[in-house]
Amino acid sequence: MDDLGWLELACDLAELCPPSDTAFSVGAVIVGADGREIARGFSRENDPHDHAEEAALAKTTADLTGATVYSSLEPCGHRASRPRPCAELIIASGARRVVFAWREPRLFAEGTGAELLEAAGMTLLELPELALRARAPNAHLL
């Protein structure tokens, strides 16, 4: 599968999120350097405070060197519910690339994840052609 296909899967996962009035519904997929899926997750999957990237990262102990994280929403750069935002978790994981569909709106927190990832030397790719799909499960918030 290519970047668009993996990101479409992340957008599909966002549709599985339990609804929330205080957090975005997001889906994430981690793909290894070999092109195989390593893990997937979605917001509030196991805990009301889980973010999608955090849920996916928690499912693997694999070496993520060279992996790509696909997220329907820009990974968070700030959060109130946990000590480390998703951007920091991704940086620490060893993944080197992040592909996302939609920049985080300034609704709950300042959207600074992309800046943190870029500052750490990560490769970022935004595919705005999927932004409407990423926004769909969040329409009640917008």
C-alpha positions as CSV (number, residue, x, y, z in Angstrom):
1,M,0.0,0.0,0.0
2,D,1.2,3.6,-0.6
3,D,1.0,6.7,1.6
4,L,-2.5,7.5,0.5
5,G,-3.8,4.0,1.2
6,W,-2.3,3.8,4.7
7,L,-3.6,7.3,5.6
8,E,-7.1,6.2,4.3
9,L,-6.9,3.3,6.8
10,A,-6.0,5.8,9.6
11,C,-9.0,7.8,8.6
12,D,-11.2,4.7,8.7
13,L,-9.9,3.9,12.3
14,A,-10.9,7.4,13.4
15,E,-14.5,6.4,12.7
16,L,-14.2,3.8,15.5
17,C,-13.5,6.3,18.2
18,P,-16.0,6.7,21.0
19,P,-17.4,10.2,20.6
20,S,-16.1,13.0,22.8
21,D,-16.9,16.6,23.3
22,T,-13.4,17.3,24.6
23,A,-11.1,15.5,22.2
24,F,-10.6,14.7,18.6
25,S,-11.3,11.3,17.0
26,V,-8.1,10.2,15.4
27,G,-6.8,7.0,13.8
28,A,-3.2,5.9,13.5
29,V,-1.2,3.2,11.8
30,I,2.5,2.4,12.2
31,V,4.2,0.8,9.2
32,G,7.7,-0.6,9.2
33,A,10.5,0.3,6.8
34,D,9.6,-3.0,5.0
35,G,6.1,-1.7,4.2
36,R,4.3,-4.0,6.6
37,E,1.9,-2.9,9.3
38,I,3.3,-3.0,12.8
39,A,0.4,-1.6,14.8
40,R,-2.8,0.5,14.7
41,G,-4.8,2.4,17.2
42,F,-7.5,5.0,17.6
43,S,-8.4,7.7,20.1
44,R,-10.0,6.4,23.4
45,E,-9.5,2.8,22.2
46,N,-8.7,1.5,25.7
47,D,-8.8,4.5,27.9
48,P,-10.8,7.8,27.7
49,H,-7.4,9.7,27.5
50,D,-5.7,7.6,24.8
51,H,-4.6,9.3,21.7
52,A,-4.4,7.3,18.5
53,E,-0.7,7.4,18.1
54,E,-0.2,6.6,21.7
55,A,-2.5,3.6,21.5
56,A,-0.7,2.2,18.4
57,L,2.8,2.8,19.9
58,A,1.7,0.9,23.1
59,K,0.9,-2.2,21.1
60,T,4.4,-2.8,19.9
61,T,7.9,-3.5,21.2
62,A,9.2,-3.7,17.7
63,D,12.2,-1.7,16.5
64,L,10.6,1.3,14.8
65,T,13.8,2.6,13.2
66,G,12.7,3.9,9.8
67,A,9.0,3.3,10.4
68,T,6.3,5.7,9.3
69,V,3.4,6.8,11.5
70,Y,0.2,7.6,9.6
71,S,-2.2,9.7,11.6
72,S,-5.5,11.2,10.5
73,L,-4.6,14.4,12.5
74,E,-1.3,16.1,13.1
75,P,0.2,14.4,16.2
76,C,-0.3,16.6,19.3
77,G,2.6,18.7,20.5
78,H,0.9,19.6,23.8
79,R,-1.6,17.8,26.0
80,A,-3.1,18.2,29.4
81,S,-4.1,14.6,30.1
82,R,-0.7,12.9,29.9
83,P,2.9,14.0,30.6
84,R,4.1,13.5,27.0
85,P,2.4,14.6,23.8
86,C,2.3,12.2,20.8
87,A,4.9,14.1,18.9
88,E,7.5,13.3,21.7
89,L,6.4,9.7,21.9
90,I,6.9,9.3,18.1
91,I,10.3,10.9,18.2
92,A,11.3,8.6,21.1
93,S,10.0,5.5,19.2
94,G,12.6,5.6,16.4
95,A,10.1,6.2,13.7
96,R,11.5,8.7,11.1
97,R,8.5,9.7,9.1
98,V,5.0,11.0,9.8
99,V,2.2,11.3,7.3
100,F,-1.0,13.1,8.3
101,A,-4.2,14.5,6.7
102,W,-5.3,17.4,8.8
103,R,-3.5,20.1,10.9
104,E,-4.7,20.2,14.5
105,P,-7.2,23.1,14.9
106,R,-6.7,25.4,17.8
107,L,-9.7,24.0,19.7
108,F,-8.2,22.2,22.6
109,A,-4.5,22.9,22.4
110,E,-2.0,24.7,20.2
111,G,-1.2,22.6,17.2
112,T,2.6,22.3,17.5
113,G,3.2,18.7,16.8
114,A,4.5,19.2,13.2
115,E,7.0,21.8,14.5
116,L,8.3,19.4,17.2
117,L,8.6,16.6,14.7
118,E,10.5,18.7,12.2
119,A,12.8,20.1,14.8
120,A,13.7,16.5,15.7
121,G,14.7,15.8,12.0
122,M,11.6,13.8,11.2
123,T,10.2,13.7,7.6
124,L,6.7,15.0,7.5
125,L,4.1,14.6,4.7
126,E,0.7,16.3,4.8
127,L,-1.9,14.8,2.5
128,P,-4.7,17.5,2.7
129,E,-6.7,15.6,0.1
130,L,-7.8,13.4,3.0
131,A,-8.5,16.3,5.4
132,L,-12.3,16.1,4.9
133,R,-12.3,12.4,5.8
134,A,-10.2,13.1,8.9
135,R,-12.6,15.9,9.9
136,A,-15.8,13.8,9.4
137,P,-15.8,12.0,12.8
138,N,-15.1,15.4,14.4
139,A,-17.9,17.4,12.8
140,H,-19.7,17.8,16.1
141,L,-16.6,19.7,17.4
142,L,-16.2,22.1,14.5
